[in-house]
């Protein structure tokens, strides 16, 4: 018998899954050599190395790509783990393997795959289709046949290749495809590594399509597969043994599809429950949930997929060996300053800080506490005050005793302080103003501690020494886009309230729908300081008065409440973070914090936050 090498490609977040694959394969085909292609770097707190014994070879794909960092930056985690499969296949074939099998990490093997090994004696390539039997019901047809046409006829959770002329030609062609474009762009006819393989039977000879029902059982074909657990402990699928099961998207879409298509097939749910128990048993301490080293810049800033797409769609302008770097003149530092539209162009940056202070004055009687402090500030400052028409006189009267450079803008009390603020952003030239300070005369009459809330929020910025401390933070930390008061940056997961749908819609419109809420927060109370760049993505949505609900004393669930939470994602779109400063730096050391609170005195939690 020829030697068989099996490889799988994954990140540390999928380590427990890959261990299940490896251990199940050891039981079914103990003589096969198992490769782990780890598209990741280890988490800081990972000290357990016992998991390494589950694999014969651990391959770092970086050694296969001279331009690794620029290459990996173009891809999200799914794209990255599939983009390396072609080159890894070539590497394993070149190492002397006679037969190579790829299996996704979320697969478990239940019976021997010796049939595949024998089939490679005559075939050069083996593929398994998503569908091997037609579906007659409309709903099943839409979820199976039509989806297969979109995402690929064959499921690339499995491919087997022989080390012959055709096998090497397939590996070379596949690698070239994946190097050029291994993206999740079904609108362009591409779905990672998978859709290309529709062409393999057309382009190459000696390709075997494995249609036996025991191979690659999954949610997309379970409607036509009858799974049974036999008395002797073996598992059958129709008239075959269950060779391997593909547990795609467990605890999410895949499980929902399985429940729908396998209803009444209790053996399937027994298998899923076994798999979940194995996941818990083989979990490796020190690997955070959803961890991926390449999800962040080297300063910890999240990289949205929209930024990766901008990078890969403009490669001729990207002479950056390491786009993860945040050093001077790096891709990240350039993007933070210029964004997409002005990338690579000369940008005029204010030589000295000038602050555009936007104050929504719905309660003009509270203006004096703000104006009296700001009047002592000696740096560049201009006030933009928004107020309803019936309060404009009171606002002008409050300003009369001071010598501010100020504009009063009549704005209906619609969209709370948010819509007036958005309308003023169009007046603020980022070549004149380096920073924007957002304030408002906040009462929060629905709270017993509303006055304390307002005073804490305002105290962080309106006193000259605190405003100067904030400017120093922005000078020292180019990664900070929004700065809020310490103690008022709260967990998005814990304080989403009735705003999740609204926030998700705004995220999608800003091109950061892939950025998860976990470990992120927002500045409660909507008083903060920001770089104009951090607010640009929300500003560009062009939200209008008609988009906002009529004022009815709402305390949650409006577009204004969603926008309050979405500023964080606007910053993400520009590779910037939200951080906080101490409310008063006279008694506290100036330390920038970035972790959101999970307990907050001024708002009720919407639900408990699960710990990683």
Secondary structure by P-SEA (a helix, b strand, c coil): ccbbbbbbbbcccaaaaaaaaaaaaaaccccbbbbbbcccccccccccccccccccccccccccccaaaaaaaaccaaaaaaaaaaaaaaaaaaacccbbbbbcccccccccaaaaaaaaccccbbbbbccccccccaaaaaacaaaaaacccccccbbbbcccaaaaaaaaaaaaaaaacccccccccccccccccccccccccbbbbbccccccccccccccbbbbbcccccccccccccccccccccccaaaaaaaaaaccaaaaaaaaaaaaaaaaaaccccccccccccccccccccccaaaaaaaaacccccccccccccccccaaaaaacccccccccccccccbbbbbbbbbcccccaaaaaaaaaaaccccbbbbbbbcccaaaaaaaaacccccbbbbbbbcccccaaaaaaaaccccccccccbbbbbcccccccccaaaaaaaaaaaacccaaaaaaaaaaaaacccccbbbcccccccccccccccaaaaaaaaaaaccccccccccccccccccccccccccccccccccccccccccccccccaaaaaaaaaaaaaaaacbbbbcccccccccccccccccccccccccccbbbbcc
